[in-house]
């Protein structure tokens, strides 16, 4: 997946940052029926990306 972002920083008036991010998205879904009337579901979602411009982006 590829995502484009732009943002302003409060400490630098009139500066607009732009970045094209290469992103990886993963998710898993677990559903369990506890009985005829009750079920439970959980979704895990994880996204990471890489951009040379943003220092530390995508790191732990």
PDB file of N, CA, C and O in Angstrom, chain B, residues numbered from 101:
ATOM      1  N   UNK B 101       0.848  -1.167   0.000  1.00  0.00           N
ATOM      2  CA  UNK B 101       0.000   0.000   0.000  1.00  0.00           C
ATOM      3  C   UNK B 101       0.900   1.238   0.000  1.00  0.00           C
ATOM      4  O   UNK B 101       1.986   1.226   0.580  1.00  0.00           O
ATOM      5  N   UNK B 102       0.449   2.277  -0.639  1.00  0.00           N
ATOM      6  CA  UNK B 102       1.203   3.517  -0.696  1.00  0.00           C
ATOM      7  C   UNK B 102       0.292   4.649  -0.237  1.00  0.00           C
ATOM      8  O   UNK B 102      -0.862   4.724  -0.657  1.00  0.00           O
ATOM      9  N   UNK B 103       0.798   5.522   0.614  1.00  0.00           N
ATOM     10  CA  UNK B 103      -0.021   6.593   1.176  1.00  0.00           C
ATOM     11  C   UNK B 103       0.733   7.911   1.101  1.00  0.00           C
ATOM     12  O   UNK B 103       1.926   7.978   1.394  1.00  0.00           O
ATOM     13  N   UNK B 104       0.028   8.944   0.707  1.00  0.00           N
ATOM     14  CA  UNK B 104       0.605  10.292   0.666  1.00  0.00           C
ATOM     15  C   UNK B 104       0.080  11.091   1.850  1.00  0.00           C
ATOM     16  O   UNK B 104      -1.112  11.050   2.154  1.00  0.00           O
ATOM     17  N   UNK B 105       0.974  11.819   2.517  1.00  0.00           N
ATOM     18  CA  UNK B 105       0.582  12.639   3.662  1.00  0.00           C
ATOM     19  C   UNK B 105       1.202  14.020   3.536  1.00  0.00           C
ATOM     20  O   UNK B 105       2.272  14.183   2.950  1.00  0.00           O
ATOM     21  N   UNK B 106       0.519  15.008   4.092  1.00  0.00           N
ATOM     22  CA  UNK B 106       1.090  16.345   4.219  1.00  0.00           C
ATOM     23  C   UNK B 106       0.657  16.914   5.559  1.00  0.00           C
ATOM     24  O   UNK B 106      -0.465  16.671   6.005  1.00  0.00           O
ATOM     25  N   UNK B 107       1.540  17.672   6.206  1.00  0.00           N
ATOM     26  CA  UNK B 107       1.232  18.233   7.508  1.00  0.00           C
ATOM     27  C   UNK B 107       2.056  19.489   7.764  1.00  0.00           C
ATOM     28  O   UNK B 107       3.105  19.702   7.157  1.00  0.00           O
ATOM     29  N   UNK B 108       1.557  20.308   8.672  1.00  0.00           N
ATOM     30  CA  UNK B 108       2.249  21.515   9.113  1.00  0.00           C
ATOM     31  C   UNK B 108       2.739  21.290  10.534  1.00  0.00           C
ATOM     32  O   UNK B 108       2.117  20.562  11.307  1.00  0.00           O
ATOM     33  N   UNK B 109       3.852  21.917  10.870  1.00  0.00           N
ATOM     34  CA  UNK B 109       4.353  21.854  12.244  1.00  0.00           C
ATOM     35  C   UNK B 109       4.141  23.206  12.905  1.00  0.00           C
ATOM     36  O   UNK B 109       4.324  24.243  12.268  1.00  0.00           O
ATOM     37  N   UNK B 110       3.758  23.206  14.177  1.00  0.00           N
ATOM     38  CA  UNK B 110       3.460  24.472  14.850  1.00  0.00           C
ATOM     39  C   UNK B 110       4.679  25.368  15.063  1.00  0.00           C
ATOM     40  O   UNK B 110       4.523  26.578  15.228  1.00  0.00           O
ATOM     41  N   UNK B 111       5.880  24.809  15.064  1.00  0.00           N
ATOM     42  CA  UNK B 111       7.074  25.609  15.340  1.00  0.00           C
ATOM     43  C   UNK B 111       7.679  26.263  14.088  1.00  0.00           C
ATOM     44  O   UNK B 111       8.588  27.084  14.213  1.00  0.00           O
ATOM     45  N   UNK B 112       7.195  25.918  12.881  1.00  0.00           N
ATOM     46  CA  UNK B 112       7.737  26.491  11.642  1.00  0.00           C
ATOM     47  C   UNK B 112       6.596  27.019  10.789  1.00  0.00           C
ATOM     48  O   UNK B 112       5.951  26.267  10.059  1.00  0.00           O
ATOM     49  N   UNK B 113       6.359  28.296  10.885  1.00  0.00           N
ATOM     50  CA  UNK B 113       5.261  28.954  10.178  1.00  0.00           C
ATOM     51  C   UNK B 113       5.424  28.825   8.667  1.00  0.00           C
ATOM     52  O   UNK B 113       6.499  29.096   8.131  1.00  0.00           O
ATOM     53  N   UNK B 114       4.355  28.411   7.978  1.00  0.00           N
ATOM     54  CA  UNK B 114       4.339  28.360   6.536  1.00  0.00           C
ATOM     55  C   UNK B 114       5.059  27.182   5.901  1.00  0.00           C
ATOM     56  O   UNK B 114       5.160  27.118   4.675  1.00  0.00           O
ATOM     57  N   UNK B 115       5.566  26.240   6.709  1.00  0.00           N
ATOM     58  CA  UNK B 115       6.267  25.079   6.163  1.00  0.00           C
ATOM     59  C   UNK B 115       5.294  23.909   6.070  1.00  0.00           C
ATOM     60  O   UNK B 115       4.658  23.544   7.059  1.00  0.00           O
ATOM     61  N   UNK B 116       5.180  23.323   4.878  1.00  0.00           N
ATOM     62  CA  UNK B 116       4.314  22.170   4.651  1.00  0.00           C
ATOM     63  C   UNK B 116       5.192  20.975   4.311  1.00  0.00           C
ATOM     64  O   UNK B 116       5.945  21.005   3.338  1.00  0.00           O
ATOM     65  N   UNK B 117       5.092  19.937   5.105  1.00  0.00           N
ATOM     66  CA  UNK B 117       5.850  18.711   4.875  1.00  0.00           C
ATOM     67  C   UNK B 117       4.996  17.766   4.034  1.00  0.00           C
ATOM     68  O   UNK B 117       3.789  17.655   4.249  1.00  0.00           O
ATOM     69  N   UNK B 118       5.631  17.084   3.072  1.00  0.00           N
ATOM     70  CA  UNK B 118       4.932  16.094   2.246  1.00  0.00           C
ATOM     71  C   UNK B 118       5.751  14.815   2.240  1.00  0.00           C
ATOM     72  O   UNK B 118       6.982  14.837   2.248  1.00  0.00           O
ATOM     73  N   UNK B 119       5.039  13.710   2.225  1.00  0.00           N
ATOM     74  CA  UNK B 119       5.728  12.436   2.239  1.00  0.00           C
ATOM     75  C   UNK B 119       4.899  11.375   1.539  1.00  0.00           C
ATOM     76  O   UNK B 119       3.675  11.352   1.672  1.00  0.00           O
ATOM     77  N   UNK B 120       5.555  10.498   0.795  1.00  0.00           N
ATOM     78  CA  UNK B 120       4.918   9.328   0.207  1.00  0.00           C
ATOM     79  C   UNK B 120       5.388   8.109   0.979  1.00  0.00           C
ATOM     80  O   UNK B 120       6.575   7.785   0.969  1.00  0.00           O
ATOM     81  N   UNK B 121       4.482   7.444   1.634  1.00  0.00           N
ATOM     82  CA  UNK B 121       4.846   6.343   2.518  1.00  0.00           C
ATOM     83  C   UNK B 121       4.512   4.989   1.904  1.00  0.00           C
ATOM     84  O   UNK B 121       3.414   4.785   1.386  1.00  0.00           O
ATOM     85  N   UNK B 122       5.457   4.079   1.968  1.00  0.00           N
ATOM     86  CA  UNK B 122       5.218   2.697   1.620  1.00  0.00           C
ATOM     87  C   UNK B 122       4.801   1.999   2.911  1.00  0.00           C
ATOM     88  O   UNK B 122       5.569   1.975   3.873  1.00  0.00           O
ATOM     89  N   UNK B 123       3.594   1.431   2.945  1.00  0.00           N
ATOM     90  CA  UNK B 123       3.070   0.866   4.181  1.00  0.00           C
ATOM     91  C   UNK B 123       2.694  -0.596   4.007  1.00  0.00           C
ATOM     92  O   UNK B 123       2.348  -1.053   2.917  1.00  0.00           O
ATOM     93  N   UNK B 124       2.776  -1.307   5.114  1.00  0.00           N
ATOM     94  CA  UNK B 124       2.342  -2.695   5.169  1.00  0.00           C
ATOM     95  C   UNK B 124       1.287  -2.809   6.265  1.00  0.00           C
ATOM     96  O   UNK B 124       1.501  -2.352   7.387  1.00  0.00           O
ATOM     97  N   UNK B 125       0.157  -3.415   5.940  1.00  0.00           N
ATOM     98  CA  UNK B 125      -0.944  -3.542   6.886  1.00  0.00           C
ATOM     99  C   UNK B 125      -1.319  -5.010   7.038  1.00  0.00           C
ATOM    100  O   UNK B 125      -1.475  -5.721   6.045  1.00  0.00           O
ATOM    101  N   UNK B 126      -1.461  -5.461   8.270  1.00  0.00           N
ATOM    102  CA  UNK B 126      -1.861  -6.837   8.568  1.00  0.00           C
ATOM    103  C   UNK B 126      -2.990  -6.810   9.591  1.00  0.00           C
ATOM    104  O   UNK B 126      -3.045  -5.924  10.444  1.00  0.00           O
ATOM    105  N   UNK B 127      -3.881  -7.774   9.501  1.00  0.00           N
ATOM    106  CA  UNK B 127      -4.898  -7.907  10.533  1.00  0.00           C
ATOM    107  C   UNK B 127      -5.313  -9.370  10.646  1.00  0.00           C
ATOM    108  O   UNK B 127      -5.166 -10.150   9.704  1.00  0.00           O
ATOM    109  N   UNK B 128      -5.826  -9.720  11.801  1.00  0.00           N
ATOM    110  CA  UNK B 128      -6.391 -11.050  12.017  1.00  0.00           C
ATOM    111  C   UNK B 128      -7.671 -10.895  12.826  1.00  0.00           C
ATOM    112  O   UNK B 128      -7.811  -9.970  13.626  1.00  0.00           O
ATOM    113  N   UNK B 129      -8.588 -11.804  12.607  1.00  0.00           N
ATOM    114  CA  UNK B 129      -9.884 -11.765  13.273  1.00  0.00           C
ATOM    115  C   UNK B 129     -10.151 -13.135  13.885  1.00  0.00           C
ATOM    116  O   UNK B 129     -10.008 -14.156  13.212  1.00  0.00           O
ATOM    117  N   UNK B 130     -10.535 -13.160  15.153  1.00  0.00           N
ATOM    118  CA  UNK B 130     -10.887 -14.404  15.844  1.00  0.00           C
ATOM    119  C   UNK B 130     -12.304 -14.247  16.383  1.00  0.00           C
ATOM    120  O   UNK B 130     -12.617 -13.287  17.087  1.00  0.00           O
ATOM    121  N   UNK B 131     -13.142 -15.202  16.040  1.00  0.00           N
ATOM    122  CA  UNK B 131     -14.534 -15.166  16.506  1.00  0.00           C
ATOM    123  C   UNK B 131     -14.845 -16.492  17.181  1.00  0.00           C
ATOM    124  O   UNK B 131     -14.498 -17.558  16.673  1.00  0.00           O
ATOM    125  N   UNK B 132     -15.506 -16.414  18.337  1.00  0.00           N
ATOM    126  CA  UNK B 132     -15.841 -17.605  19.102  1.00  0.00           C
ATOM    127  C   UNK B 132     -17.285 -17.522  19.565  1.00  0.00           C
ATOM    128  O   UNK B 132     -17.691 -16.534  20.177  1.00  0.00           O
ATOM    129  N   UNK B 133     -18.060 -18.554  19.274  1.00  0.00           N
ATOM    130  CA  UNK B 133     -19.425 -18.646  19.789  1.00  0.00           C
ATOM    131  C   UNK B 133     -19.385 -19.312  21.158  1.00  0.00           C
ATOM    132  O   UNK B 133     -18.984 -20.468  21.284  1.00  0.00           O
ATOM    133  N   UNK B 134     -19.805 -18.571  22.183  1.00  0.00           N
ATOM    134  CA  UNK B 134     -19.797 -19.109  23.540  1.00  0.00           C
ATOM    135  C   UNK B 134     -21.023 -19.991  23.800  1.00  0.00           C
ATOM    136  O   UNK B 134     -20.929 -21.000  24.499  1.00  0.00           O
ATOM    137  N   UNK B 135     -22.162 -19.611  23.241  1.00  0.00           N
ATOM    138  CA  UNK B 135     -23.380 -20.420  23.252  1.00  0.00           C
ATOM    139  C   UNK B 135     -24.293 -19.902  22.146  1.00  0.00           C
ATOM    140  O   UNK B 135     -23.837 -19.120  21.311  1.00  0.00           O
ATOM    141  N   UNK B 136     -25.544 -20.299  22.105  1.00  0.00           N
ATOM    142  CA  UNK B 136     -26.450 -19.889  21.026  1.00  0.00           C
ATOM    143  C   UNK B 136     -26.713 -18.387  20.993  1.00  0.00           C
ATOM    144  O   UNK B 136     -27.032 -17.841  19.936  1.00  0.00           O
ATOM    145  N   UNK B 137     -26.584 -17.715  22.127  1.00  0.00           N
ATOM    146  CA  UNK B 137     -26.933 -16.294  22.217  1.00  0.00           C
ATOM    147  C   UNK B 137     -25.725 -15.360  22.330  1.00  0.00           C
ATOM    148  O   UNK B 137     -25.852 -14.160  22.087  1.00  0.00           O
ATOM    149  N   UNK B 138     -24.567 -15.890  22.692  1.00  0.00           N
ATOM    150  CA  UNK B 138     -23.409 -15.038  22.989  1.00  0.00           C
ATOM    151  C   UNK B 138     -22.216 -15.468  22.139  1.00  0.00           C
ATOM    152  O   UNK B 138     -21.877 -16.647  22.043  1.00  0.00           O
ATOM    153  N   UNK B 139     -21.600 -14.470  21.533  1.00  0.00           N
ATOM    154  CA  UNK B 139     -20.350 -14.719  20.805  1.00  0.00           C
ATOM    155  C   UNK B 139     -19.377 -13.589  21.127  1.00  0.00           C
ATOM    156  O   UNK B 139     -19.775 -12.512  21.569  1.00  0.00           O
ATOM    157  N   UNK B 140     -18.111 -13.855  20.899  1.00  0.00           N
ATOM    158  CA  UNK B 140     -17.087 -12.843  21.126  1.00  0.00           C
ATOM    159  C   UNK B 140     -16.209 -12.763  19.879  1.00  0.00           C
ATOM    160  O   UNK B 140     -16.042 -13.747  19.158  1.00  0.00           O
ATOM    161  N   UNK B 141     -15.661 -11.595  19.643  1.00  0.00           N
ATOM    162  CA  UNK B 141     -14.831 -11.396  18.463  1.00  0.00           C
ATOM    163  C   UNK B 141     -13.712 -10.415  18.804  1.00  0.00           C
ATOM    164  O   UNK B 141     -13.927  -9.446  19.533  1.00  0.00           O
ATOM    165  N   UNK B 142     -12.533 -10.669  18.280  1.00  0.00           N
ATOM    166  CA  UNK B 142     -11.417  -9.745  18.453  1.00  0.00           C
ATOM    167  C   UNK B 142     -10.730  -9.540  17.105  1.00  0.00           C
ATOM    168  O   UNK B 142     -10.587 -10.478  16.321  1.00  0.00           O
ATOM    169  N   UNK B 143     -10.316  -8.326  16.853  1.00  0.00           N
ATOM    170  CA  UNK B 143      -9.597  -8.002  15.629  1.00  0.00           C
ATOM    171  C   UNK B 143      -8.268  -7.371  16.028  1.00  0.00           C
ATOM    172  O   UNK B 143      -8.233  -6.420  16.809  1.00  0.00           O
ATOM    173  N   UNK B 144      -7.190  -7.900  15.494  1.00  0.00           N
ATOM    174  CA  UNK B 144      -5.862  -7.332  15.724  1.00  0.00           C
ATOM    175  C   UNK B 144      -5.427  -6.649  14.438  1.00  0.00           C
ATOM    176  O   UNK B 144      -5.535  -7.216  13.351  1.00  0.00           O
ATOM    177  N   UNK B 145      -4.937  -5.434  14.574  1.00  0.00           N
ATOM    178  CA  UNK B 145      -4.572  -4.623  13.421  1.00  0.00           C
ATOM    179  C   UNK B 145      -3.181  -4.062  13.650  1.00  0.00           C
ATOM    180  O   UNK B 145      -2.903  -3.505  14.712  1.00  0.00           O
ATOM    181  N   UNK B 146      -2.306  -4.202  12.668  1.00  0.00           N
ATOM    182  CA  UNK B 146      -0.938  -3.725  12.783  1.00  0.00           C
ATOM    183  C   UNK B 146      -0.549  -3.052  11.470  1.00  0.00           C
ATOM    184  O   UNK B 146      -0.779  -3.596  10.390  1.00  0.00           O
ATOM    185  N   UNK B 147       0.037  -1.871  11.575  1.00  0.00           N
ATOM    186  CA  UNK B 147       0.480  -1.160  10.384  1.00  0.00           C
ATOM    187  C   UNK B 147       1.860  -0.577  10.631  1.00  0.00           C
ATOM    188  O   UNK B 147       2.128  -0.024  11.697  1.00  0.00           O
ATOM    189  N   UNK B 148       2.726  -0.700   9.651  1.00  0.00           N
ATOM    190  CA  UNK B 148       4.051  -0.104   9.736  1.00  0.00           C
ATOM    191  C   UNK B 148       4.386   0.499   8.373  1.00  0.00           C
ATOM    192  O   UNK B 148       3.763   0.165   7.365  1.00  0.00           O
ATOM    193  N   UNK B 149       5.357   1.372   8.358  1.00  0.00           N
ATOM    194  CA  UNK B 149       5.726   2.018   7.107  1.00  0.00           C
ATOM    195  C   UNK B 149       7.179   2.410   7.106  1.00  0.00           C
ATOM    196  O   UNK B 149       7.885   2.263   8.104  1.00  0.00           O
ATOM    197  N   UNK B 150       7.616   2.912   5.966  1.00  0.00           N
ATOM    198  CA  UNK B 150       8.998   3.348   5.837  1.00  0.00           C
ATOM    199  C   UNK B 150       9.057   4.619   5.002  1.00  0.00           C
ATOM    200  O   UNK B 150       8.464   4.693   3.926  1.00  0.00           O
ATOM    201  N   UNK B 151       9.761   5.597   5.496  1.00  0.00           N
ATOM    202  CA  UNK B 151      10.016   6.817   4.749  1.00  0.00           C
ATOM    203  C   UNK B 151      11.356   7.376   5.200  1.00  0.00           C
ATOM    204  O   UNK B 151      11.569   7.583   6.394  1.00  0.00           O
ATOM    205  N   UNK B 152      12.257   7.622   4.265  1.00  0.00           N
ATOM    206  CA  UNK B 152      13.586   8.148   4.591  1.00  0.00           C
ATOM    207  C   UNK B 152      13.518   9.536   5.203  1.00  0.00           C
ATOM    208  O   UNK B 152      14.405   9.917   5.967  1.00  0.00           O
ATOM    209  N   UNK B 153      12.468  10.305   4.877  1.00  0.00           N
ATOM    210  CA  UNK B 153      12.356  11.690   5.333  1.00  0.00           C
ATOM    211  C   UNK B 153      12.016  11.762   6.833  1.00  0.00           C
ATOM    212  O   UNK B 153      12.498  12.649   7.536  1.00  0.00           O
ATOM    213  N   UNK B 154      11.197  10.839   7.311  1.00  0.00           N
ATOM    214  CA  UNK B 154      10.752  10.864   8.704  1.00  0.00           C
ATOM    215  C   UNK B 154      11.690  10.010   9.545  1.00  0.00           C
ATOM    216  O   UNK B 154      11.677   8.784   9.432  1.00  0.00           O
ATOM    217  N   UNK B 155      12.497  10.636  10.380  1.00  0.00           N
ATOM    218  CA  UNK B 155      13.450   9.916  11.215  1.00  0.00           C
ATOM    219  C   UNK B 155      12.696   9.105  12.260  1.00  0.00           C
ATOM    220  O   UNK B 155      11.855   9.640  12.982  1.00  0.00           O
ATOM    221  N   UNK B 156      12.998   7.823  12.337  1.00  0.00           N
ATOM    222  CA  UNK B 156      12.390   6.962  13.348  1.00  0.00           C
ATOM    223  C   UNK B 156      11.026   6.406  12.960  1.00  0.00           C
ATOM    224  O   UNK B 156      10.426   5.672  13.744  1.00  0.00           O
ATOM    225  N   UNK B 157      10.517   6.734  11.773  1.00  0.00           N
ATOM    226  CA  UNK B 157       9.213   6.237  11.376  1.00  0.00           C
ATOM    227  C   UNK B 157       9.277   4.726  11.198  1.00  0.00           C
ATOM    228  O   UNK B 157      10.162   4.208  10.517  1.00  0.00           O
ATOM    229  N   UNK B 158       8.327   4.021  11.820  1.00  0.00           N
ATOM    230  CA  UNK B 158       8.255   2.572  11.670  1.00  0.00           C
ATOM    231  C   UNK B 158       9.165   1.812  12.608  1.00  0.00           C
ATOM    232  O   UNK B 158       9.175   0.581  12.577  1.00  0.00           O
ATOM    233  N   UNK B 159       9.937   2.502  13.449  1.00  0.00           N
ATOM    234  CA  UNK B 159      10.801   1.788  14.382  1.00  0.00           C
ATOM    235  C   UNK B 159      10.132   1.714  15.736  1.00  0.00           C
ATOM    236  O   UNK B 159       9.432   2.635  16.158  1.00  0.00           O
ATOM    237  N   UNK B 160      10.365   0.589  16.415  1.00  0.00           N
ATOM    238  CA  UNK B 160       9.826   0.205  17.684  1.00  0.00           C
ATOM    239  C   UNK B 160       9.316   1.173  18.588  1.00  0.00           C
ATOM    240  O   UNK B 160       8.856   0.822  19.674  1.00  0.00           O
TER     241      UNK B 160
END
